[in-house]
Amino acid sequence: MLTGMQVAIIGGDLRQIEVIRKLSTLDTSLYLIGFDQLDDGFLGVENKTFETVDTDLLDAVILPVNGVNHNGEADTVFSGHPQVLEEKWLAKTPEHLKIYTGIANKTLKNIAQQSEKSLVELMNRDDLAIYNSIPTAEGAVMLVIQHTNVTIHRSNVLVTGFGRVGQTIARTFASLGAHVSVAAKERELLARIYEMNLTPIPLNSLNDAVSEADVVINTIPAHILTSTVIAKMQNHVLILDIASKPGGTDFNFANKRGIHAILTPGLPGLVAPKTAGIQLAELLSTLLEKQWNDQKGGRH
């Protein structure tokens, strides 16, 4: 149980509903910032603003899975007002406070560092990232069906990156009958791609590989699909960039060429928010319980 623990949840999407439900059952004292449009039925949950929450009592802050943007603003589907996480606000919170987020960009890391607060990036964990790869792959299948006029079966699908998400996506499209190629840098990953009966592509040979692709799915959070690479693609190709913002695609050049390129980070929250939210809630409750027990132990 988390009786007595004070937690602020700042922004987020439908996944946060499951987090709120789970933490409420553990008797956590929850304060919701950026949820003024939520028609809630959660007992013991208070809607707050940055100005009205008692920062002196907070033990943890939970941010959206995608953290904050370069302006420090946390996305929220439950408020029409911007929710900006400021260093001076965090500086007022107790020294032991932890910030939980899915991913953290330079802005969030700098805010945490300057306010001397511990930052926990949940998507760095293998377990949650692998769980999230399932709805991500399903969402990619949905988008390919919606935005192409051919079957996935026997189409040429090129996946860039073979990490936790790339592996699930490659396996999913291969199981649907697509001819799947995977571009990766590490030799051991290229060997694993070969072992899975997929076509391995060294990342430095990407220019030569994209010319036959019907669909290109990028999972690498770096500038991979450059104008040089896109110039080698066929006009009918569909690019799905599921890497964290701003993605790894030159969207301006793709648009000039008339190539349909879609930036789709956060697919789990779009296609399966309940499932993804439950998995997120389970992990957060475990981490918060450990933090709370450690805090209480330190007080004795």
KASULQUI-V317147 format. One record per pair of residues at least 6 apart in sequence whose C-alpha atoms are under 6 Angstrom apart, sorted by the first residue. I is the first residue (numbers start at 1). J is the second residue. Records with the same first field share a line. If there is no record, write none. Layout:
I->J ; J
This chain:
1->26
2->26 ; 27 ; 28
3->27 ; 28
5->28 ; 29
6->29 ; 58 ; 59
7->30 ; 58 ; 59 ; 60 ; 61
8->30 ; 31 ; 32 ; 61
9->32 ; 61 ; 62
10->33 ; 63
11->34 ; 64 ; 74 ; 75 ; 76
12->64 ; 75 ; 76
13->76 ; 77
14->273
15->273 ; 277
18->277 ; 278
19->281
30->45
31->46 ; 47
32->47 ; 48
33->48 ; 49
34->79
35->78 ; 79
36->79
37->78 ; 79
38->78
55->93
56->93 ; 94
59->97
60->97 ; 98 ; 99
61->99
62->100
63->101
65->101 ; 102
66->102 ; 103
67->101 ; 103 ; 104
68->74
70->107
72->84 ; 85
73->83 ; 84
74->83
87->111 ; 115
91->115
98->118
99->119
100->120
101->121
102->121 ; 122 ; 123
103->121 ; 123
123->129
130->164
133->165
135->268
136->267 ; 268
137->169
139->271
152->178
153->176 ; 177 ; 178
154->177 ; 178 ; 179
155->178 ; 179
156->179 ; 213 ; 214
157->180 ; 213 ; 215 ; 216
158->180 ; 181 ; 182 ; 216
159->182 ; 216 ; 217 ; 218
160->182 ; 183 ; 218 ; 219
161->183 ; 184 ; 219 ; 220
174->180
180->198
181->198 ; 199 ; 200
182->200 ; 201
183->201 ; 202 ; 203
184->202 ; 203
185->202 ; 203
190->200
193->200
194->200
207->229
210->233
211->232 ; 233
214->237
215->237 ; 238 ; 239
216->239
217->239 ; 240 ; 241
218->241
219->242 ; 243
220->243
221->243 ; 244 ; 247 ; 248
222->248
223->248
224->248
225->248 ; 249
226->250
227->253
235->259
238->260
239->261
240->262
241->263 ; 264
242->264 ; 265
243->265
244->265
268->276
